[in-house]
Amino acid sequence: MFPELTVLKNLIGVLFARWQALRADPEAAYSTETVIVTALLAALALTAVGIIVAKVVAKANSITTGP
C-alpha cells in the first residue's frame, strides 16, 4: 500500500471518530446559529477594516509633499 494512502486512511478514521463523538453529544459542538453569527461579525469587521484602509490610503495619496 502507498504511504500516502495510509496517512489519508488514518486521517479519515480520526475525522470519522470525531464526527461520531460530536453526533453522540450534540451539546458538545457549536450550534449553527453561533457559527453564522460569528461569521457575520467577522465579515462586518473585515468590511470595516477595508473601508478604513481605503479612506486612509486615499487621504495619504492626496497629501502633497513638495513642489
Residue pairs with C-beta under 8 A, 6 or more apart in sequence:
21 28
22 28
22 29
